[in-house]
Amino acid sequence: MYRCAAFVLLFSCGVVFHQSHGVEVNVTGEDKKLCLYANLMLNFSVSYKGADNKTLTALFKLPENVMSDGSKCDEKTSTLKLNFGDGHSWSMNFNKSGKSYLADQITFSYKLSDSNYFPGSSSNKTITVSQNANINDVELDNCYSCKSKDEISANLVNMTLWNVLVQAFVANGSKSENITSCSADHSTTPVPTTIPTTAATTAAPVTNTTTTPPTTPPTPLPTPQTGNYSISPSGPNTTACLLASFGLRIGFKQNQTYQEMNFDPHGANVSGKCGVSSSELVLVSEELTVAFTFVNDTKKFRLLTLNVTVNTGSGFHEVDTNLTLWETNIGSSYMCNKEQNSTISDQLSLYTFNLRVQPFGVKKGDFSTAVDCQPKAESYVVPIAVGVALVILIVIVVVAYFIGRRRNMASGYQSF
């Protein structure tokens, strides 16, 4: 049995999978040697009940100030445990199996009484959820590596785990350089099927009777309905501090299949908050949870973070924390009546229709003067082109007139 002394090193790993917090954990035993190593990124999406029994959604990352108390090493079992906030913890248990090891369970425990993570919660319960892990058959002297995102769903919780490097049973106090990669990181190339033929010239021709059913293109979705959303600082009857109006469509790729889904504003739960430096709008329907985080740099605002969770099926989840979208001056609203298509990542696209948004500086509950997404220079191209053409035409007519008049005058002189 080992007694563990653990320390956590934190750093930014946004180069590979956008900006997020990477957590590196080194757990040592009684001999002060490394016995468990982990380096991972983790995001959470948690649904909970608020006032009037409304469903709210908390979206957050594993924060910087995590502690690894409770992590431990043993001869046949190891536990990685990360603690944060007011009593929240996330852990992964590992077991030896012959000459390999596996992660058999992931457990997440959270306290709804922590208003920093669950604002407006109507419950003070501590909830614990568990789910099987997808780490198997890792050789004892190997690190397990998985850069691909692993979506883990348990009751009302969706966890996204990625950029993982872990060795649960470290030998001789040194992390191994040998890697066992997850299957999702391996590119799969379909192997073409061939029909064998014989070399005999008298053989009958071989006919392939296998037919491929025609693929029917998906039916295009109708234009999504426009939803009008507002956030007030002190309840629904106070003046709004954030305004938004748009039709929304999400395109996402999961298991090599691309899908699109319209957000239905009818009956959707709307929540968020207004701040000096950042504001948030969270929209939750039966099928989608979409969170927008806007940032204020004193002169301009922009959409900085988009967090999308598909609430149906296998629970797709994607987040990008370093966007520069819908940017305009503070004191104005951003407007784009045409359809906008923004590629967020290889797995996620954002489509907006009839967009208008103002997350800061709302006065008297109304949008301020709008700045259109259509560049001003572009809007003047046609009038300028027409004007130049008219000027050229007028010059040609005038020149032709004077040339004709001079010829007539010269002809008149000759006849006289």
C-alpha positions in Angstrom: 0.0 0.0 0.0 1.3 3.4 -0.9 0.7 6.7 0.9 0.4 9.3 -1.8 1.8 12.8 -2.0 0.4 14.4 -5.1 1.0 17.7 -6.8 -0.8 19.3 -9.8 0.8 21.3 -12.5 -1.5 23.4 -14.7 -0.9 24.8 -18.1 -2.7 25.9 -21.3 -3.1 23.3 -24.1 -5.2 25.3 -26.5 -2.9 24.6 -29.5 -4.5 21.2 -30.2 -8.1 21.4 -29.0 -8.9 25.1 -28.6 -8.3 26.8 -25.3 -9.0 24.8 -22.3 -7.3 23.9 -19.0 -4.9 20.9 -19.1 -4.3 19.2 -15.8 -1.1 17.3 -15.2 -1.1 15.1 -12.0 1.9 13.3 -10.5 1.1 11.0 -7.6 4.0 9.6 -5.6 4.2 6.8 -3.1 6.0 6.5 0.3 9.3 6.2 -1.5 8.7 9.6 -3.1 8.7 7.9 -6.5 6.1 8.5 -9.2 3.4 5.8 -9.1 0.5 7.4 -11.2 0.7 10.0 -13.9 -2.2 11.7 -15.7 -2.6 14.6 -18.1 -6.1 15.4 -19.4 -8.7 18.0 -20.4 -12.2 17.8 -19.1 -15.5 19.8 -19.6 -18.9 19.3 -17.9 -22.5 19.9 -18.9 -24.9 19.4 -16.0 -28.7 19.9 -16.0 -30.5 20.9 -12.8 -33.7 22.4 -11.5 -34.0 26.1 -10.7 -36.9 28.3 -9.5 -40.4 27.4 -10.7 -39.0 23.9 -11.6 -37.3 25.3 -14.7 -34.4 23.2 -16.1 -31.1 25.0 -16.1 -27.8 23.9 -17.5 -24.3 24.5 -16.0 -21.5 24.4 -18.4 -17.9 24.6 -17.0 -14.4 23.3 -17.4 -12.2 21.6 -14.9 -10.9 24.7 -13.1 -7.3 25.7 -12.5 -7.3 25.3 -8.7 -8.0 21.5 -8.6 -6.5 19.4 -5.8 -5.5 15.7 -6.1 -6.3 14.7 -2.5 -7.6 11.2 -2.5 -5.5 10.0 -5.4 -3.7 6.8 -4.4 -1.6 3.9 -5.7 -1.7 0.2 -4.7 -0.3 -3.0 -6.0 -3.4 -3.9 -8.0 -5.6 -0.7 -8.0 -5.0 3.0 -8.5 -7.3 6.0 -8.2 -7.0 9.4 -9.8 -9.1 11.9 -7.9 -9.5 15.6 -8.7 -11.3 18.0 -6.2 -12.5 21.5 -7.0 -15.0 24.1 -5.9 -17.2 23.6 -2.9 -17.0 19.8 -2.5 -17.0 18.7 -6.2 -14.8 15.8 -7.3 -14.1 13.7 -10.4 -12.3 10.4 -10.2 -11.1 7.5 -12.3 -10.4 4.0 -10.9 -7.8 1.6 -12.5 -7.3 -2.1 -12.0 -4.5 -4.5 -13.0 -5.6 -7.4 -15.2 -2.7 -9.8 -15.8 0.0 -7.9 -17.8 -2.3 -5.0 -18.6 -4.6 -2.5 -16.8 -7.9 -0.8 -17.4 -10.0 2.0 -16.1 -13.2 0.5 -14.9 -15.2 3.4 -13.7 -15.5 7.2 -13.8 -17.3 9.0 -10.9 -18.4 12.6 -10.7 -19.8 14.1 -7.5 -21.2 17.6 -7.4 -23.0 19.8 -4.9 -25.9 21.8 -6.2 -25.6 24.3 -3.3 -22.5 25.8 -4.9 -23.9 28.9 -6.5 -20.6 29.5 -8.4 -21.3 26.5 -10.5 -25.1 26.1 -10.2 -26.6 29.5 -9.9 -30.3 29.6 -9.1 -30.4 25.9 -8.0 -33.5 25.0 -6.0 -31.7 22.0 -4.4 -28.8 21.6 -1.9 -28.3 18.0 -2.7 -24.9 16.3 -3.4 -25.3 14.1 -6.4 -22.9 11.3 -7.5 -23.0 9.7 -10.9 -20.9 6.9 -12.3 -20.2 5.5 -15.7 -17.9 2.9 -17.2 -14.7 4.1 -18.7 -13.4 3.3 -22.2 -9.8 2.5 -21.3 -9.0 -1.2 -21.7 -6.0 -3.5 -22.3 -3.2 -1.1 -21.7 0.1 -2.9 -21.2 1.6 -2.2 -17.7 4.6 -0.4 -19.0 2.6 1.8 -21.4 0.9 5.2 -21.2 -2.6 5.3 -22.5 -3.1 8.2 -25.0 -6.3 9.5 -26.5 -6.5 12.9 -28.2 -10.0 12.3 -29.5 -12.9 13.5 -27.5 -14.7 10.9 -25.4 -18.3 11.8 -24.6 -19.4 10.3 -21.3 -23.1 10.6 -20.3 -24.5 9.7 -16.9 -28.1 10.8 -16.0 -28.2 14.6 -16.2 -24.4 14.9 -16.7 -22.4 15.0 -19.9 -18.6 14.9 -19.5 -16.2 15.5 -22.4 -12.7 14.0 -21.8 -9.9 14.5 -24.3 -6.2 15.0 -24.9 -5.6 12.2 -22.3 -2.2 10.8 -21.4 -2.3 8.5 -18.4 -0.2 5.7 -16.8 -1.9 4.1 -13.8 0.9 1.8 -12.6 4.3 3.5 -13.1 7.3 1.2 -12.6 10.6 2.4 -11.1 9.3 6.0 -10.7 9.6 7.0 -14.3 6.8 7.5 -16.8 7.0 5.2 -19.8 7.7 6.4 -23.3 5.6 3.5 -24.7 2.2 4.5 -25.9 -1.1 2.6 -26.3 -3.4 4.8 -28.4 -7.2 4.7 -28.3 -9.1 3.3 -31.3 -10.6 6.7 -32.0 -7.2 8.2 -32.8 -6.5 5.6 -35.5 -7.7 6.6 -38.9 -9.8 4.0 -40.5 -9.4 3.5 -44.2 -12.0 1.2 -45.9 -10.4 -1.8 -47.6 -11.7 -2.1 -51.2 -13.3 -5.5 -52.0 -12.2 -7.3 -55.1 -13.8 -10.2 -56.9 -11.2 -13.0 -57.6 -10.9 -14.3 -61.1 -9.3 -17.5 -62.5 -6.5 -17.6 -65.0 -8.3 -20.1 -67.3 -9.4 -18.6 -70.6 -12.4 -20.9 -70.7 -13.8 -19.7 -67.4 -17.2 -18.0 -67.6 -17.2 -14.3 -66.8 -17.8 -13.5 -63.2 -20.8 -11.3 -62.5 -21.0 -9.4 -59.3 -24.6 -9.6 -58.2 -24.1 -7.4 -55.1 -25.8 -4.1 -55.6 -25.3 -0.9 -53.6 -28.5 0.7 -52.6 -28.8 4.3 -53.8 -28.1 6.9 -51.2 -30.8 9.5 -50.8 -29.6 12.9 -49.9 -31.1 14.2 -46.6 -34.1 16.5 -46.9 -33.0 20.1 -46.4 -34.2 21.6 -43.1 -36.6 24.5 -43.2 -35.3 27.9 -42.1 -35.3 27.8 -38.3 -37.8 30.0 -36.5 -36.5 33.2 -35.0 -36.4 33.4 -31.2 -36.3 36.5 -29.1 -34.3 36.2 -26.0 -33.5 38.6 -23.1 -31.6 38.3 -19.8 -32.5 40.6 -16.9 -30.2 41.1 -13.9 -32.9 40.8 -11.2 -35.7 38.8 -12.7 -38.2 38.9 -15.6 -39.8 42.1 -14.6 -36.6 44.2 -14.7 -35.0 46.0 -17.6 -33.0 43.6 -19.8 -29.3 43.8 -19.8 -28.8 41.3 -22.7 -30.8 41.1 -25.9 -30.7 38.5 -28.7 -32.8 37.6 -31.7 -32.0 34.9 -34.2 -32.9 31.7 -35.9 -30.3 29.0 -35.0 -29.1 25.8 -36.7 -26.4 23.5 -35.5 -24.4 21.2 -37.8 -22.3 18.5 -36.1 -20.3 15.5 -37.1 -20.3 12.4 -34.9 -19.1 8.9 -35.8 -18.2 10.1 -39.3 -21.9 11.2 -39.8 -22.8 14.8 -40.4 -26.2 16.0 -39.1 -28.0 19.3 -38.8 -30.5 20.3 -36.2 -32.7 23.5 -35.9 -33.1 25.0 -32.5 -36.8 25.3 -31.5 -37.4 28.5 -29.5 -40.9 27.5 -28.4 -40.8 26.3 -24.8 -37.1 26.7 -24.6 -35.5 27.5 -21.3 -33.5 30.8 -21.4 -30.9 31.6 -18.7 -27.7 33.6 -18.4 -26.0 36.5 -16.7 -24.8 40.0 -17.4 -21.4 41.2 -16.3 -19.0 44.0 -16.8 -16.4 42.0 -18.7 -18.4 39.0 -19.8 -22.1 38.0 -20.4 -23.7 34.7 -21.0 -26.8 33.4 -22.8 -27.8 29.7 -22.3 -30.6 28.2 -24.5 -32.0 24.8 -23.7 -34.6 22.9 -25.7 -35.5 19.2 -25.7 -32.8 18.5 -28.3 -30.1 21.1 -27.9 -28.3 23.1 -25.2 -26.4 26.0 -26.6 -24.4 28.5 -24.5 -22.9 31.8 -25.8 -20.3 33.7 -23.8 -19.5 37.3 -24.9 -16.5 39.3 -23.8 -16.2 43.1 -23.4 -12.7 44.6 -24.0 -14.0 48.2 -23.2 -14.2 49.2 -26.8 -15.7 46.2 -28.6 -17.6 43.0 -27.8 -17.5 39.7 -29.5 -18.7 36.1 -29.1 -15.8 34.4 -27.3 -17.1 30.9 -26.4 -19.7 28.6 -27.9 -20.7 25.4 -26.0 -23.1 23.0 -27.7 -24.6 19.8 -26.3 -27.0 17.5 -28.2 -29.4 16.3 -25.6 -30.6 13.3 -27.6 -28.9 10.2 -29.0 -25.3 9.7 -27.9 -25.0 13.2 -26.5 -22.6 15.1 -28.8 -20.7 17.9 -27.1 -18.3 20.5 -28.4 -16.9 23.7 -27.0 -14.7 26.4 -28.5 -13.3 29.1 -26.1 -11.4 31.3 -28.5 -13.8 32.7 -31.1 -14.0 36.1 -32.7 -17.5 36.3 -34.0 -20.3 39.0 -34.0 -17.8 41.7 -33.1 -18.8 45.4 -33.0 -18.5 48.5 -30.8 -19.7 48.7 -27.3 -23.0 50.7 -27.2 -24.1 49.2 -30.5 -25.9 46.0 -31.4 -24.6 43.5 -34.0 -27.0 42.6 -36.9 -26.8 40.2 -39.8 -30.0 39.6 -41.7 -28.4 37.2 -44.2 -27.6 33.6 -43.3 -24.3 33.2 -41.6 -22.3 30.0 -41.6 -19.5 29.8 -39.1 -17.2 26.8 -38.9 -16.4 26.3 -35.2 -14.4 23.1 -35.5 -14.1 20.0 -37.7 -17.1 18.6 -35.8 -19.3 21.7 -35.4 -20.8 24.4 -37.6 -23.0 27.3 -36.5 -25.8 28.8 -38.7 -27.7 31.9 -37.8 -30.6 33.7 -39.5 -31.9 37.2 -39.0 -29.3 37.7 -36.2 -29.3 40.7 -33.9 -27.5 40.7 -30.5 -26.4 43.1 -27.8 -24.8 41.6 -24.7 -23.6 44.9 -23.2 -24.8 48.5 -22.8 -28.5 47.8 -23.3 -30.6 50.9 -22.5 -34.3 51.0 -21.6 -34.6 47.4 -22.7 -34.1 48.1 -26.4 -31.5 47.4 -29.0 -29.0 50.2 -29.7 -28.2 51.3 -33.2 -27.2 48.2 -35.2 -23.9 47.7 -37.0 -24.6 45.5 -40.0 -22.4 42.5 -40.9 -22.4 43.6 -44.5 -19.3 45.7 -45.1 -20.0 49.3 -46.0 -17.5 49.2 -48.8 -19.4 46.2 -50.3 -22.7 48.1 -50.1 -21.3 51.0 -52.2 -19.7 48.9 -54.9 -22.8 48.8 -57.2 -23.8 52.5 -56.9 -20.2 53.6 -57.5 -19.9 51.3 -60.5 -23.2 52.7 -62.0 -22.0 56.2 -61.3 -18.7 55.7 -63.0 -20.4 54.1 -66.0 -22.8 57.1 -66.3 -19.9 59.6 -66.2 -18.0 57.7 -68.9 -21.2 57.6 -71.1 -21.7 61.3 -70.6 -18.1 62.0 -71.6 -18.5 59.9 -74.7 -21.7 61.7 -75.7 -20.1 65.1 -75.2 -17.0 64.2 -77.1 -19.0 62.8 -79.9 -21.1 65.9 -80.0 -18.2 68.3 -80.4 -16.5 66.1 -83.0 -19.7 66.0 -85.0 -20.2 69.8 -84.7 -16.6 70.5 -85.8 -17.1 68.3 -88.9 -20.3 70.1 -89.8 -18.7 73.4 -89.4 -15.7 72.4 -91.6 -18.1 71.1 -94.3 -20.0 74.4 -94.2 -16.9 76.4 -94.8 -16.0 74.3 -97.9 -19.4 74.7 -99.5 -19.3 78.4 -99.0 
